[in-house]
Amino acid sequence: MLNSNRLYACYGPQTVSAKDIKKKFKDDLASARRQRSGQFTTFVFVHNDRRGVHPEVATLVATARNDHPDLRFEELGSRALWQELMQLDVVVAEDVLACEIPVRPMAYGVGLEDLVPLLNHLTQLRAQADPLMELPQVHADKLSYNQLDSESRESLKLGLRSVHLVGAFYAGGIRELEQDEVARGFRIYYEQVRQECADPEDVLWQLEMYVIGNAAQPPSRHRAAWVVLAHFFFRCDIFEAPPAGWSPAELTGAIR
């Protein structure tokens, strides 16, 4: 891809073999450097492992970054490909897939399938919120800057007190890569919703459905969803961080 200086190495076997993945990655990288030297700055390894980032791929990418500091390395699996597709207009997506995409309202119980293990983890282990826990000022400023109402603020604050469980869930090399992919999906979806919804509360509602779907859910599932939203909110993957030096007084003055 000339306009982004990316070279894609595609690997789509019927069965996944760590030995074959390693050989394919190294052979394609060596061939790319030999035949396309100076024509790309990012090497992207594309694979079809639906389970997520294969441990062997994560290791190969990390090793290649150390061995070739002049290049950037990325992996592109089915989750990331789906995120790319979701950014397309329906007409364009239908052209890519060569089939009609039925778009109609429907009830669904789980929004983002990749979050199911995390939601189960939070539902089972979510700690009781500490009512005396102070909210750092930077977090309070972001809540004010995005003009969320008092109930949404309280829900995010309550979720913040359990986000350490999300951090523990994603701890470790492979899980951290998975977290980055999920975070990217959150950002992409947030940008799409923000263009359609002017009210921050509507945006937040759409994001909640992105996590748990639009079907009725038990209270424990909703609480777990708000922990997930708080995690990505305060990581600044969704909604906007206030600019340096901003204070809530500026918002009050603007409203007046």
C-alpha positions in Angstrom: 0.0 0.0 0.0 2.0 2.9 -1.3 0.2 5.8 0.4 0.9 4.3 3.9 4.2 2.6 3.1 2.8 -0.7 4.3 3.7 -4.2 3.1 1.1 -6.9 3.8 2.2 -10.6 4.2 -0.9 -12.7 4.1 -1.2 -16.2 5.7 -4.6 -18.0 5.7 -4.1 -21.8 6.4 -6.9 -24.2 6.9 -5.3 -25.3 10.2 -3.0 -23.2 12.5 0.5 -24.5 13.1 3.0 -22.6 15.2 5.9 -24.1 13.1 4.4 -23.0 9.8 3.5 -19.5 11.1 7.1 -19.0 12.2 8.4 -20.1 8.8 5.9 -18.0 6.8 6.6 -14.9 8.9 10.4 -15.2 8.6 10.4 -16.1 4.9 8.0 -13.3 3.9 10.0 -10.7 6.0 13.3 -11.8 4.3 11.7 -11.7 0.9 10.2 -8.3 1.5 13.5 -6.8 2.6 15.2 -8.3 -0.4 12.7 -7.5 -3.1 11.1 -4.3 -1.7 13.9 -2.7 0.2 13.2 1.0 0.8 9.6 0.7 -0.4 7.9 0.2 2.9 8.3 1.2 6.6 5.7 -1.1 8.2 5.5 -4.9 7.8 2.0 -6.2 8.5 1.4 -9.9 9.0 -2.1 -10.8 8.1 -3.6 -14.1 9.5 -7.0 -15.7 9.8 -6.9 -17.0 13.4 -10.4 -16.2 14.7 -9.3 -16.8 18.3 -7.3 -13.6 18.3 -3.6 -12.9 18.5 -1.9 -16.3 18.2 0.9 -16.5 20.8 3.4 -17.4 18.1 2.5 -14.2 16.1 2.8 -12.0 19.2 6.3 -13.5 19.8 7.4 -13.1 16.2 6.2 -9.5 16.0 8.0 -8.6 19.3 11.2 -10.3 18.2 11.1 -8.6 14.7 10.8 -5.2 16.3 14.0 -5.8 18.2 15.9 -7.3 15.3 14.8 -4.6 12.7 14.5 -1.3 14.5 14.3 0.5 11.2 10.8 -1.0 10.6 7.4 -1.0 12.3 5.6 -4.4 12.7 1.9 -5.0 13.1 -0.4 -8.0 13.0 -3.8 -8.0 11.3 -6.2 -10.7 12.4 -9.9 -11.3 11.8 -10.9 -8.9 14.6 -8.9 -6.0 13.1 -10.2 -6.8 9.6 -13.7 -6.6 10.9 -13.0 -3.2 12.4 -11.8 -2.0 9.0 -15.0 -3.3 7.4 -17.2 -1.6 10.0 -15.8 1.8 9.0 -17.1 1.4 5.4 -20.3 2.7 4.1 -22.9 -0.1 3.6 -22.9 0.3 -0.2 -19.1 0.0 -0.2 -19.1 -2.9 2.2 -21.6 -4.7 0.0 -19.4 -4.1 -3.0 -16.4 -5.6 -1.1 -18.3 -8.6 0.0 -20.2 -9.0 -3.3 -23.5 -9.6 -1.4 -26.3 -7.7 0.2 -26.0 -6.7 3.9 -29.4 -6.8 5.6 -29.7 -3.8 7.8 -32.7 -3.9 10.2 -33.4 -3.4 13.9 -32.9 -6.5 16.0 -32.5 -7.5 19.6 -29.2 -9.0 20.6 -27.8 -10.0 24.0 -24.1 -9.4 23.5 -22.7 -6.4 21.7 -19.0 -7.0 21.3 -18.2 -10.8 21.3 -14.6 -10.2 22.2 -15.7 -8.7 25.6 -17.7 -11.7 26.7 -14.7 -13.3 28.8 -14.0 -9.9 30.3 -17.7 -9.3 31.2 -17.9 -12.8 32.8 -14.7 -12.0 34.7 -16.1 -8.7 36.0 -19.5 -10.1 36.8 -17.9 -12.7 39.1 -15.1 -10.7 40.7 -16.3 -7.0 40.7 -15.2 -5.6 44.0 -17.5 -3.5 46.1 -16.9 0.2 45.4 -15.1 2.2 48.1 -17.5 5.2 48.8 -14.5 7.2 50.2 -12.3 6.7 47.2 -11.3 10.1 45.7 -11.6 10.7 42.0 -8.4 12.3 40.6 -8.9 15.8 39.2 -7.9 14.9 35.7 -10.8 12.4 35.6 -13.3 14.9 37.0 -12.2 17.4 34.4 -12.8 14.9 31.6 -16.3 14.2 32.8 -17.1 17.9 32.9 -15.4 18.6 29.5 -17.6 16.0 27.8 -20.8 17.4 29.4 -22.1 14.1 30.8 -25.0 14.4 33.2 -24.8 13.6 36.9 -26.1 10.1 36.7 -23.7 9.1 34.0 -20.8 10.7 36.0 -21.7 8.7 39.0 -21.9 5.4 37.0 -18.5 6.0 35.5 -17.0 6.9 38.9 -18.5 3.7 40.4 -17.0 1.8 37.5 -13.6 3.5 38.0 -13.3 1.9 41.4 -13.3 -1.6 39.8 -11.2 -1.0 36.7 -8.2 -2.6 38.4 -10.0 -5.9 37.6 -9.8 -5.0 33.9 -6.1 -4.2 34.2 -5.6 -7.6 35.9 -7.6 -9.4 33.1 -5.5 -7.8 30.3 -2.1 -8.2 32.1 0.5 -10.1 30.0 1.9 -9.7 26.6 -0.8 -11.4 24.5 -3.7 -10.0 26.5 -2.2 -6.5 26.2 -2.3 -6.8 22.4 -5.9 -8.0 22.7 -6.7 -4.9 24.8 -5.2 -2.6 22.2 -7.3 -4.2 19.5 -10.5 -3.9 21.6 -9.6 -0.3 22.4 -9.1 0.5 18.7 -12.5 -0.9 18.0 -14.0 1.3 20.8 -12.4 4.4 19.3 -13.6 3.6 15.8 -17.2 3.0 17.0 -17.1 6.1 19.2 -16.1 8.2 16.2 -18.9 6.8 14.1 -21.5 7.4 16.8 -20.3 10.9 17.6 -20.9 11.9 14.0 -24.5 10.7 14.3 -25.4 11.8 17.9 -24.9 15.3 19.2 -25.9 14.5 22.8 -23.1 12.9 24.8 -25.7 10.9 26.7 -26.9 9.3 23.4 -23.2 8.5 22.6 -22.7 6.8 25.9 -25.9 4.8 25.5 -24.8 3.5 22.1 -21.4 2.5 23.6 -23.2 0.6 26.4 -25.1 -1.3 23.8 -21.8 -1.9 22.0 -20.6 -3.7 25.1 -23.7 -5.8 26.1 -26.2 -5.5 23.3 -29.7 -4.0 23.3 -31.6 -6.9 24.9 -32.5 -6.9 28.6 -29.6 -7.8 30.9 -29.4 -8.5 34.6 -28.2 -5.6 36.8 -24.8 -7.3 37.4 -24.2 -7.3 33.7 -24.9 -3.6 33.4 -22.6 -2.9 36.3 -19.9 -4.9 34.6 -20.5 -3.0 31.3 -20.0 0.3 33.1 -16.6 -0.9 34.5 -15.6 -1.6 30.9 -16.8 1.8 29.8 -15.0 3.5 32.7 -11.8 1.6 31.8 -11.8 2.8 28.2 -13.1 6.3 29.1 -10.3 7.1 31.5 -7.8 5.5 29.2 -9.0 8.2 26.7 -10.0 5.6 24.0 -13.5 7.1 24.1 -14.7 10.7 24.5 -12.3 13.6 24.4 -9.6 14.6 26.9 -9.7 18.3 27.9 -6.9 20.4 26.4 -4.0 21.4 28.7 -4.9 24.1 31.1 -8.7 23.7 30.6 -10.9 24.1 33.7 -14.6 23.6 34.3 -14.9 27.3 34.7 -14.5 27.8 31.0 -17.5 25.5 30.3 -19.6 27.5 32.8 -18.6 30.8 31.1 -19.5 29.4 27.7 -22.9 28.3 28.8 -23.6 31.7 30.2 
